[in-house]
Amino acid sequence: MPVIRRLKLKDGLLNAITLAAALGGRRSHRNFTEEPVALEVLQRLIWAAQGTSDDDDKRTAPSAHALHPLRLYVSAGRVSGIEAGAYISDPMSEDLNLHVDQDVRAKLEREALEDQPWIGAAAGIITICADLVTPSQAFADQPPYGVRGLRYVHIEAGAAAQNMGLQAAAEGLGCVLVAGFKDEATAGVLNLEPPLGPILHMCFGWPSES
């Protein structure tokens, strides 16, 4: 399967913008143009979510006990520089590895709860998935027993999603968080293997006024 190599930070992938400006510009956009999103922009979103921020493997989002249970699956449709398909982002190298060699955006839309056309209309979708077993076992001795680890997973996923939302604002990109979908069916579309499960989608594209 093809591998899309990630450019490193020294190659100038970050946009300079104040945090206040990014916070002020963060919005949920559900209407997108047909303009493709550059691969470099997608890579910056991925880095913001859980990229390494120094040589000691520190990440852009916190992780309880540094378990790093999150995995990013990118469903690309209109991303210039890569073919349509579903890709796995390697958490260490941040390379994109082709996982499903077809456009799955429409399938993900069909597995949404209620009518959510922005899923299929987005240029791409970053699905935050997670190992739901290891954190539960790691924190099994913390009350409330059996659920503390899952709570930490969702906190980490929320931090990663907020980072992507702020990076999207810095890019002038539109995005919207979607958590209403059929979990098992969505996992099937993305060919997830246990113990991975989908947590949320970040649908992105250039915002439309309409």
Summary of the structure (lengths in Angstrom):
residues: 210
radius of gyration: 16.4
end to end distance: 37.8
largest distance: 51.0
contacts: 669
relative contact order: 0.22
helix: 34%
strand: 25%
